[in-house]
Amino acid sequence: MDKKRLHKRTIELSSFDLGHEKVLVEGTLVDRRFVPIYDVGEEVREEGVVHHMKIRLVVKGIPPEILDVEAEMEAYPHPECPKTLDTLEQIKGMKLRGGFSEKVRTIMGGTKGCVHLTHLLIAMAQEIFAGSMTNRLRKPRPRPKELSEIEGLEYLVNSCRVWRKDGPLFTRLKETVGPD
């Protein structure tokens, strides 16, 4: 198939140990256009990076709580875009629980903020959880006697097909630990 790339979005997510059970979660979104386009006024917008933005969160605990946030826009199409960075201040103190994405959309979605920052922050939710759990599980722990002792289990159960309550992973876990 003959094809020519038009646009590419890259999202990169990483987490880092900060010590004292804190984790730094970094997210970067880059949109690159590979062909020139014409705007409404017939002005040519050349190919290149259209959006390049970063969000950094310091989180702690299970469920992870956002202790601090900073963000920057390195590339953006309109001079007004960076003014939307202030919406991120409102997520300080939020915990990663059910409804996180909807709460983010309420705080900074639509006309309140930037669709790209909102998309990046929602995508970061999985990394917040994965980084926090990875940091927490780096040291051996005593085998739990009951399922209720497994911190963060409520975020896994019914999160996907293999972690459904009657699925293979939860069944194996119950066999290993024993039911509550």
N, C-alpha and C positions, 0 to 999 in steps of 0.2 A: 504494500500500500504506500503510495507516494503521499507524504505528509510534510507540512511545514509547521513548526512549533509557533504558536501565537502568544501564549502566556503560561507562566508557571508560578505556582504558589508553593513555597517551602515553609514548613513549620518545624522548628527544632526545639526540643524540650530536654532539659537536663536538671539533675538535682545533685547537691553537694552537702556534705556534712560540715556544719559550722561549729560542732561541739555543743555541749550542754543540751543535747537532744533537739537542737534546732537544725533545720534543713533549709538551704537556699534553693529555690526552684526558679530556673530561668527559662523563659520562652522567647523565641524570636520568630517573627513572621516576615517573610520577604516575598513581595510580588514583583515579578519581572515580565515586562512586555518585550516581545521579540520582533515586533513590526511597528512601524509608525502608525498613528491613528489621527483622525481629524476630530476636533471638538466641535461644539455647536456653532462657534463662530468661524468655522473652517480653518482654524489655526492648526498647524501640524504639531502633534506631540510625538517626539522621537521615541524610539525603543530604549529600553533600559529599566532600571529599578524604579518602580512606582511607589511602593510602600516598603519600608524597612523599619520595624519597630520591635522593641524589647520590653518585656515585663520581668521584674525580679521580685520574688516574694520570699519572705522569711516566715517559715511555718514551724509549729511545734505541737506535739501531742497527737493522740488518736481519740476522737477525730481531729485531723490537723486544723489548727487555728492560724489564721493569717495575722502575724504580729506586725509586719512591716511590708510596705510595697514601694517600689520605684519603677518608673517607666520612662522611656525615651523614644522619640521618633527621629530616626536618622535620615529617612527619605519619606516624602509625602507629596501628594499632588497639588494641594491647596494651602496657602499661607495660614488659613484658619485652623487646620487640622490639629496642631499641637495644643490648642486651647482645650481639647477634649481630654487631655491627660489628667485633669483635675478630678474626673469622675472616679478614678481608681482609689483615691483617698477613702472613699466610702466603703471599700471592702475590708479595711482593717478591722480585725475582730471577728470577721466571719469564720465559721467553721465549715469544713467540707462535709456536708451531710446531704441526704436526699433533698432535692429541690435547689441545690446550689446553682445550677445553670439558669433556672428560672429567676432566681434572686438576682443573679448577675445581669440578666436581661432587663429586669425591672430597674435596677440601679443605673445601668449605663448603656442600655440598648436604645435603639430607635433615635429619636431626636435629642435624647439626653447625652449621647456620647458618640463614640466611633464604632462602626460595625466591625472594623478590623481588630481593634483592641478587644472588643467583646468576644469575637470569635477566638482570638488567641487565648484569652483568659479561660474561656470554657474548655478549650482544648487542653489547657494546663491542668485541669482537675485530675485527670488520670495520672499525670506525673507527680502532682502533689501527693496523691495517695501512694503511688508506687515508691517514690523517694522516701516518704515518711515511714512506710512499712519496711523498706529495705534497710533504712538506718536503724530502725527499732529491732529488727531481727538479725542483726550482725553478730550478736552475742548469744551463746546458748542459754536456753531458759529451761526450767524444770518442766517436764511433761504435765500439761493440764489434766486435772482429774475430771473436769466437766467442760462441756462446750462453752458455757457462760464465762469461763476464764480466758477464752481466746479473744484477745483484744483485736478489734477490727473485723471480726467474723461477719458481723451484720452487713458490712459493705460488700462482702463476697457472695453471700447466700442470695440466690435468685438474681445475681448480676448478669448471668449469661446461662446458656444451656447446660454446660458441664458443671456449673456451680448451683444449679437449681436444687431446691430442697430435697427432691427425690432423685437427684442426679448422682453420677459416679464419684465426684470428688467429695461432696458432702457425706455420702454414704461411707466412703473410706475413712473420712475424718471421724465419723461417729464410731466406726469399728475400732479405730486407734485410741480414741479418747474415752468413749463411752457416752451414752446419752445423758442429758441433764436430769 
